[in-house]
Amino acid sequence: MLAELFFWAITPCRLDHRRLGYLSAAISLWARGSRCRRDWSDHEANAKSVMLAAAQSLPQRRTCVVLGSGLLRDVPLDELSSLFQSVLLVDIVHLWPARLKALRYRNVQLLELDLTGTTDMLLGRARGFSDPLIRLQQDQTIDLVISATCLSQLPLGPEAVGARRSARLPQLPKDLSRQIIERHLDAICRLPGRICVVTDTEVLTRTRSGDVIEGEDLLEGVSLPAPDREWIWPVAPFGEYARDEELVHPVRGYLDFRVARRRG
Ligand SMILES: C[S@@+](CC[C@H](N)C(=O)[O-])C[C@H]1O[C@@H](n2cnc3c(N)ncnc32)[C@H](O)[C@@H]1O
């Protein structure tokens, strides 16, 4: 608890993003990640290996952009920093453990950006989405873009704001979450370079006997093409969420998302 308060006080984070709950969400994710370190390690190794395979298959490696870099738990930063001339880590908030890690590399930079383009809309200052990645579209040095296990997380902040929305704010689109997911996938496909995607797709509640007793789509009905790799992420092992139930997320990895989309 003390560590969480400490992060709250010392993390550089835009006031808008603090108001929208992103800093608190990042701190809770850090706390859960620390508690579940062992259970998450296979998932993190799988995610890193997809990202690395995508990077190694490229003919040239100038800039790599990592979207949803977060705590750099599932991002092979050491290897990406050696392989590329520069690495840009993008997230709405970077906590100090990630900042300190990034500081070790001269060619790694951080960018704090709302990847949903909804901040102004949620705060009642705009009627529609902004295009957060537009500034990267012209950068022809980008050889690899990685969407790093952030797709399913992107609607969570806006959904929480929508749920506690004040009457003064304009009505939010009914299918806001679905739009956020679709827009992210379309926006990354407009960027230069190879697109690598790692994303969880569902949350399943499992009993100790392995029976799935509940399931929920995390992608709001947006269907994804067949992945190159698939695995299970035990997000909340037994005892974390309930004594006799665990929450697991199926995860998909795409080495080249455009090619996967064309495959259908
Ligand atoms: C499951 S975590 C990703 C884990 C990360 N790849 C790592 O290695 O630690 C999801 C990430 O999405 C980020 N995120 C959520 N909403 C965002 C938004 N609107 N804009 C940018 N990043 C966002 C969170 O801050 C978090 O770091």
Ligand as a Chemical Component Dictionary entry (heavy atoms), coordinates in Angstrom:
data_LIG
# 
_chem_comp.id                   LIG 
_chem_comp.type                 NON-POLYMER 
_chem_comp.pdbx_formal_charge   0 
_chem_comp.three_letter_code    LIG 
# 
loop_
_chem_comp_atom.comp_id 
_chem_comp_atom.atom_id 
_chem_comp_atom.alt_atom_id 
_chem_comp_atom.type_symbol 
_chem_comp_atom.charge 
_chem_comp_atom.model_Cartn_x 
_chem_comp_atom.model_Cartn_y 
_chem_comp_atom.model_Cartn_z 
_chem_comp_atom.pdbx_ordinal 
LIG C1  C1  C 0  -1.473 -5.543 -19.855 1  
LIG S1  S1  S 1  -0.635 -4.008 -19.864 2  
LIG C2  C2  C 0  0.628  -4.256 -21.051 3  
LIG C3  C3  C 0  1.809  -4.860 -20.452 4  
LIG C4  C4  C 0  3.100  -4.321 -21.002 5  
LIG N1  N1  N 0  3.256  -4.664 -22.397 6  
LIG C5  C5  C 0  4.254  -4.834 -20.170 7  
LIG O1  O1  O 0  5.165  -5.469 -20.736 8  
LIG O2  O2  O -1 4.268  -4.576 -18.967 9  
LIG C6  C6  C 0  -1.671 -2.897 -20.754 10 
LIG C7  C7  C 0  -1.033 -1.542 -20.962 11 
LIG O3  O3  O 0  -1.949 -0.732 -21.687 12 
LIG C8  C8  C 0  -1.766 0.592  -21.223 13 
LIG N2  N2  N 0  -2.919 1.405  -21.580 14 
LIG C9  C9  C 0  -4.189 1.278  -21.146 15 
LIG N3  N3  N 0  -4.950 2.247  -21.685 16 
LIG C10 C10 C 0  -4.127 2.993  -22.476 17 
LIG C11 C11 C 0  -4.323 4.126  -23.306 18 
LIG N4  N4  N 0  -5.518 4.714  -23.400 19 
LIG N5  N5  N 0  -3.272 4.627  -23.981 20 
LIG C12 C12 C 0  -2.045 4.043  -23.869 21 
LIG N6  N6  N 0  -1.798 2.965  -23.115 22 
LIG C13 C13 C 0  -2.840 2.449  -22.416 23 
LIG C14 C14 C 0  -1.629 0.432  -19.735 24 
LIG O4  O4  O 0  -1.032 1.577  -19.142 25 
LIG C15 C15 C 0  -0.767 -0.827 -19.650 26 
LIG O5  O5  O 0  0.600  -0.519 -19.579 27 
# 
loop_
_chem_comp_bond.comp_id 
_chem_comp_bond.atom_id_1 
_chem_comp_bond.atom_id_2 
_chem_comp_bond.value_order 
_chem_comp_bond.pdbx_ordinal 
LIG C1  S1  SING 1  
LIG S1  C2  SING 2  
LIG S1  C6  SING 3  
LIG C2  C3  SING 4  
LIG C3  C4  SING 5  
LIG C4  N1  SING 6  
LIG C4  C5  SING 7  
LIG C5  O1  DOUB 8  
LIG C5  O2  SING 9  
LIG C6  C7  SING 10 
LIG C7  O3  SING 11 
LIG C7  C15 SING 12 
LIG O3  C8  SING 13 
LIG C8  N2  SING 14 
LIG C8  C14 SING 15 
LIG N2  C9  SING 16 
LIG N2  C13 SING 17 
LIG C9  N3  DOUB 18 
LIG N3  C10 SING 19 
LIG C10 C11 SING 20 
LIG C10 C13 DOUB 21 
LIG C11 N4  SING 22 
LIG C11 N5  DOUB 23 
LIG N5  C12 SING 24 
LIG C12 N6  DOUB 25 
LIG N6  C13 SING 26 
LIG C14 O4  SING 27 
LIG C14 C15 SING 28 
LIG C15 O5  SING 29 
# 
